Amino acid sequence: MVLRTEAWRRHGVIVAILGLLCFVPLLVHNPYLLHLFILSMLYAMLAGSWNLINGYAGIFTFGHQAFFGLGAYASALLAMHAGLSPWITLWFAGCVAALAGLAIGLPVLRIRSVAHVAIVTLAFAVIVQAVVANLPDFTRGTLGLAGIPSFTAFALPGIGIVSFGAGDQVAYYYVALVFLALSMAFMIWLVSGRTGLALKAIRDAEEAADSLGVDPTRYKLIAFVASSFVAGVAGAYYAHYLHILTPDSAIGVSIMVTILVMTLVGGIGTTIGPLVGAFVVTFGLEAMRGLGDYRLMVYGLLLVLFVTFAPNGLAQLRRARPQRHRGEAQGPKPPPKK
Amino acid sequence: MLTQLVIAQIVNGIVVGSMYALFASGLTLIWGTMKMLNFAHGEFFMLAGYLVYFCYAVLSIDPALATVIAVVVVFLLGVVVERTVIHHLLSRPVWQFTTIIATLGTSIILQNLALHLWGPEFQNVPYFVEGMLNLFGIRIAYQRLLILGVSCASIMALWFILKHTRLGLALRATAQDADAAQLYGVNILSIYTLTFGLSAALAALAAAMLAPITAVNPYMGLSPLLKGFVVVILGGLGSFGGAIVGGVLLGVVESLGVLFSSTEWSDVIAFTFLVLVIWIRPWGLFGVEERS
């Protein structure tokens, strides 16, 4: 993975955050806190992949949970029935999700309307969830898939055997960190290279980009497939980490809402936004445990408040920038308020 | 016997479909005028369900009056939501995306508020009218006939408002070209507020009618919202007639589907059909092809 030095400098903060995350298990020994860190990293990966389609390609999709869930179920079922190691099924899961991304990307990219794209991607996720829930012989339906194998142990020179039993949360932590770092590097490489330039050009002025020889469909499809792949791998990790999957927990709309909240809080269309957002929202919600049932309402409030007062998220606070997300506006624009 | 069953299911489908049509015409009205999707539409439906439950089932207020109360209160709530959450977003250049998020946030807030206030239990609402009509061996509950009558009447009323009143004229003008409408003296910001309230009221009316059939709970808004989306996309977003035909069509297809396959697959069939329609005719069955 070749990263230009300029790109390294621009993403110094991300590298610093990932570097700091390396030391967390040395200081934090509370299993529950480590679990929260692992969840944050998993969601950072997932929100980051969604941000690739939404923040960079400018296509508002509302069905990202489908790719996460497909990856989770594909990896779990392969590991359980074919007896393959999760280290192998993980990549199959990514490919299954990427294929699904290609399949849904093709019809979606023909549509220009924000509303249609949102509904069709949501419909796709509902289909995936319903199919998984309605195949009890295969997926155990709404009862959920239990007994998903852990990652298999391997030997690491200098450290010894790394195993993934019940008490080995630190091992899971570092695997999540490696996946997060890989996915961040992959996405930074993608958006700071030719593809990223093309995507931004398409997002900001599709006709102009098209006329200059940038094929919008091709680059949008690349973004769609890459994003689905990362989401699928994240889903596979989730399956082998929690060992249990239900259609609701792995493919439910609540995952999409969480992704949306995190990306919006962190800053849409920035590489660092989803990373910061995932940690802020996960730990913030945990800090509000005292609120009990009201915690979910906080999600709703966050969505309304951020979209109204800080549409570019926390990243906006670092430096003022013009609004970056461009929906393909159609029809009349309401005039400015008097 | 089978024919009777099929006919009964078709009648049932038309009844339920007419409610989908009412619910979806609110969604399509908002899209047509404000060019936005309302993810909180299902929560207006849910709140109206609770209002009817409290007024009619708990306080024993006359069902007609309970319906009117629910519709008026939800209309006002719609106006308040539009003024506080949506209004200022509409003056920004990328409101199609931000309004989806804002209405989604509103929906989460309202749903959890209901869950917190009234709990997750299903609350049953008795039928407004008892008894069955027996027509050539086909039995139809009077409640279902009432639903059909109310939805036909309100759809005609809505059509009349849109085509034959100054308000309807202003609404259609705003939908067609907001800038031009404003130049001709239409206060489009008030039109947006009114449209939003009217749309919420349509959801409320559908909820009041359906409450005795489906029972009331905090999550009751999700299913009609998803179906409403299918209906408006099938019918063509922004097309009033499309929402009505699409609604009845979906209702009948679903009711007949129950005869031939298990109910769990009905959603899968509906949404797959939607994705296929989008692939072939992105502008829906009755919508006008938008410039691309």
Interface residues (C-beta under 8 A of the other chain):
Chain A: F60 F62 I104 P107 R110 I111 R112 S113 V114 A115 H116 A118 I119 V120 L122 A123 F124 V126 I127 A130 V131 A133 N134 V257 L260 L264 D293 Y294 L296 M297 Y299 G300 L301 L302 L303 V304 V307 T308 P311 Q323 H325 R326 G327 A329 Q330 G331 P332 K333 P334 P335 P336 K337
Chain B: W31 K35 M36 L37 V85 H88 L89 L90 S91 R92 P93 V94 W95 Q96 F97 T98 I100 I101 A102 L104 G105 T106 S107 I108 I109 L110 N112 L113 L115 H116 D177 A178 D179 Q182 I188 L189 Y192 L226 F229 V230 I233 L237 E264 W265 D267 V268 F271 T272 L274 V275 I278 W279 P282 E290 R291 S292
